[in-house]
Amino acid sequence: MTLRPDFLILGQGLLGSLLALELQALGASVAIAEFAPRRCSSLVSAGMMDPISGQRFALSWRYEKTTADALSVYQNLSSLIGHPLITPRTIYRLFRDTIDSDTFHKKNTSGTLAPYITTLFNDSPHPDVAAPYGGVSIQGGYHIDVGQLIHSLRQHFIESNQLLLNPEPSFLENLPVKATIHCTGAYAHLSHHFSWLPFRNSRGETIIFDAPDFHTDAILNNGNWISPMKSGGYRAGATYAWDDLFHPPTETGYRAILAHIQSIIPGIKTQVTRTESGTRSIMPDSRPVIGQHPIHSTHWVASGLGSKGTQIAPFIASQLSKSIINNTPIDDEISINRFLKKYLTHA
Ligand SMILES: Cc1cc2nc3c(=O)[nH]c(=O)nc-3n(C[C@H](O)[C@H](O)[C@H](O)COP(=O)(O)OP(=O)(O)OC[C@H]3O[C@@H](n4cnc5c(N)ncnc54)[C@H](O)[C@@H]3O)c2cc1C
């Protein structure tokens, strides 16, 4: 490692990794510290980018712009690591009941969802998939192989002598850097510098399974989802829990997800290969939080990516790197400044 890197990034999840590359592209030298025993939520992410999400059929925040940025970044990274990362995916949003269906139809009258809706169906789009209340086909979704990306970039950062795995905290504190950037996901909430931010983090579990008699390339979603994995098999999830935030997978989570799988593909035999748990970093307004500590100006944070990290991390890494190097202003909607009152009340 260069003895005097310009910047230290804490966390080699998706955001820390992309930020390191962006800062380097602007001419800076970067070291990255990763506490590997901690849970990296990027490694349990299903890697989905979906234009319409949630129970209220909300359009994802700035989907067009952030997805264009993301696809360009993931395309370049596919070449760098020698693995194709992007798979376009149709999403079958299966209505859960008549209320769910009504919610969609009301929302759809505004016309804002139209660019992404291809077909409304009354009968299931797949013989093995349950859709008793019909559903809708959504286009413009993608799967990104985030796990592969993080593992390949870890190797890349090790080879370029930039990654500090499980370093002594005292070593990091004494590293003479211009700034430290906390890309620690939900763990930012435990940091002495940023614990005052109003995190609403939630833990999520997923199941990875094989289903040799079942084949689809589409993401199936009835509020819970099944997503085909690049490496074969499927990932299903996810649960939401607001206590015991860093707990490993639980029996309760496992049973809940198995029930979700059965509600989508009843009668299909599944073989569970593993269960995983991760923690989403969430702000009360569901926007990321990025920027400089109000007093300790050599500390920056980039967190709060919620369930949208795959889509927005490239955009955030680009904004943040320009702000750090060129002092360009950060978008008000995602700036840490919107929480300054919280800091003053806390201090
Ligand atoms: C079950 C589940 C499913 C999901 N599915 C999707 C999906 O389909 N699509 C999507 O877009 N998003 C999804 N997400 C959300 C997604 O995982 C996040 O938005 C995104 O990956 C967060 O990336 P990050 O780099 O901010 O944080 P993380 O990936 O959590 O990375 C933070 C890193 O910091 C490290 N760390 C912590 N503390 C320190 C420290 N003090 N010093 C150094 N390192 C430290 C951790 O070990 C970790 O590696 C899902 C999340 C969960 C839990």
The ligand as an SDF file (V2000), in Angstrom:
LIG
                    3D

 53 58  0  0  0  0  0  0  0  0999 V2000
  -31.7810   -9.4250    1.9990 C   0  0  0  0  0  0  0  0  0  0  0  0
  -31.3940   -8.2300    1.1870 C   0  0  0  0  0  0  0  0  0  0  0  0
  -31.6720   -8.2030   -0.1710 C   0  0  0  0  0  0  0  0  0  0  0  0
  -31.3270   -7.0870   -0.9400 C   0  0  0  0  0  0  0  0  0  0  0  0
  -31.6110   -7.0840   -2.2710 N   0  0  0  0  0  0  0  0  0  0  0  0
  -31.3250   -5.9910   -3.0040 C   0  0  0  0  0  0  0  0  0  0  0  0
  -31.6120   -5.9350   -4.4000 C   0  0  0  0  0  0  0  0  0  0  0  0
  -32.1270   -6.8810   -4.9770 O   0  0  0  0  0  0  0  0  0  0  0  0
  -31.3040   -4.8020   -5.0830 N   0  0  0  0  0  0  0  0  0  0  0  0
  -30.7030   -3.7270   -4.4760 C   0  0  0  0  0  0  0  0  0  0  0  0
  -30.4420   -2.7290   -5.1440 O   0  0  0  0  0  0  0  0  0  0  0  0
  -30.4080   -3.7480   -3.1640 N   0  0  0  0  0  0  0  0  0  0  0  0
  -30.6970   -4.8490   -2.4150 C   0  0  0  0  0  0  0  0  0  0  0  0
  -30.3750   -4.8680   -1.0970 N   0  0  0  0  0  0  0  0  0  0  0  0
  -29.7310   -3.6940   -0.5050 C   0  0  0  0  0  0  0  0  0  0  0  0
  -28.2380   -3.6280   -0.8590 C   0  0  0  0  0  0  0  0  0  0  0  0
  -27.6000   -4.7310   -0.2620 O   0  0  0  0  0  0  0  0  0  0  0  0
  -27.6470   -2.3230   -0.3620 C   0  0  0  0  0  0  0  0  0  0  0  0
  -28.3920   -1.2140   -0.8130 O   0  0  0  0  0  0  0  0  0  0  0  0
  -26.2140   -2.0830   -0.8250 C   0  0  0  0  0  0  0  0  0  0  0  0
  -25.5680   -3.2490   -1.2490 O   0  0  0  0  0  0  0  0  0  0  0  0
  -25.4270   -1.4250    0.2970 C   0  0  0  0  0  0  0  0  0  0  0  0
  -24.0800   -1.2810   -0.0830 O   0  0  0  0  0  0  0  0  0  0  0  0
  -23.0720   -0.5240    0.8620 P   0  0  0  0  0  0  0  0  0  0  0  0
  -21.7620   -0.6040    0.2030 O   0  0  0  0  0  0  0  0  0  0  0  0
  -23.6250    0.8110    1.2380 O   0  0  0  0  0  0  0  0  0  0  0  0
  -23.0750   -1.3890    2.2480 O   0  0  0  0  0  0  0  0  0  0  0  0
  -22.5290   -2.8610    2.5180 P   0  0  0  0  0  0  0  0  0  0  0  0
  -22.6280   -3.6900    1.3200 O   0  0  0  0  0  0  0  0  0  0  0  0
  -23.1870   -3.3500    3.7630 O   0  0  0  0  0  0  0  0  0  0  0  0
  -20.9890   -2.6420    2.8000 O   0  0  0  0  0  0  0  0  0  0  0  0
  -20.5120   -2.0910    3.9960 C   0  0  0  0  0  0  0  0  0  0  0  0
  -19.1730   -2.7460    4.2860 C   0  0  0  0  0  0  0  0  0  0  0  0
  -18.5410   -2.0480    5.3590 O   0  0  0  0  0  0  0  0  0  0  0  0
  -17.8580   -2.9960    6.1740 C   0  0  0  0  0  0  0  0  0  0  0  0
  -17.6230   -2.3410    7.4640 N   0  0  0  0  0  0  0  0  0  0  0  0
  -18.5150   -2.1020    8.4590 C   0  0  0  0  0  0  0  0  0  0  0  0
  -17.9450   -1.3840    9.4310 N   0  0  0  0  0  0  0  0  0  0  0  0
  -16.6700   -1.1370    9.0450 C   0  0  0  0  0  0  0  0  0  0  0  0
  -15.5870   -0.4010    9.6290 C   0  0  0  0  0  0  0  0  0  0  0  0
  -15.6980    0.2400   10.7860 N   0  0  0  0  0  0  0  0  0  0  0  0
  -14.4190   -0.3320    8.9410 N   0  0  0  0  0  0  0  0  0  0  0  0
  -14.2780   -0.9600    7.7340 C   0  0  0  0  0  0  0  0  0  0  0  0
  -15.2780   -1.6740    7.1380 N   0  0  0  0  0  0  0  0  0  0  0  0
  -16.4500   -1.7380    7.7980 C   0  0  0  0  0  0  0  0  0  0  0  0
  -18.7860   -4.1900    6.1910 C   0  0  0  0  0  0  0  0  0  0  0  0
  -18.0860   -5.3660    6.5150 O   0  0  0  0  0  0  0  0  0  0  0  0
  -19.2910   -4.1990    4.7420 C   0  0  0  0  0  0  0  0  0  0  0  0
  -18.4720   -5.0000    3.9220 O   0  0  0  0  0  0  0  0  0  0  0  0
  -30.6940   -5.9840   -0.3090 C   0  0  0  0  0  0  0  0  0  0  0  0
  -30.3940   -6.0310    1.0450 C   0  0  0  0  0  0  0  0  0  0  0  0
  -30.7300   -7.1320    1.8010 C   0  0  0  0  0  0  0  0  0  0  0  0
  -30.3920   -7.1570    3.2670 C   0  0  0  0  0  0  0  0  0  0  0  0
  1  2  1  0
  2  3  1  0
  2 52  2  0
  3  4  2  0
  4  5  1  0
  4 50  1  0
  5  6  2  0
  6  7  1  0
  6 13  1  0
  7  8  2  0
  7  9  1  0
  9 10  1  0
 10 11  2  0
 10 12  1  0
 12 13  2  0
 13 14  1  0
 14 15  1  0
 14 50  1  0
 15 16  1  0
 16 17  1  0
 16 18  1  0
 18 19  1  0
 18 20  1  0
 20 21  1  0
 20 22  1  0
 22 23  1  0
 23 24  1  0
 24 25  2  0
 24 26  1  0
 24 27  1  0
 27 28  1  0
 28 29  2  0
 28 30  1  0
 28 31  1  0
 31 32  1  0
 32 33  1  0
 33 34  1  0
 33 48  1  0
 34 35  1  0
 35 36  1  0
 35 46  1  0
 36 37  1  0
 36 45  1  0
 37 38  2  0
 38 39  1  0
 39 40  1  0
 39 45  2  0
 40 41  1  0
 40 42  2  0
 42 43  1  0
 43 44  2  0
 44 45  1  0
 46 47  1  0
 46 48  1  0
 48 49  1  0
 50 51  2  0
 51 52  1  0
 52 53  1  0
M  END
$$$$
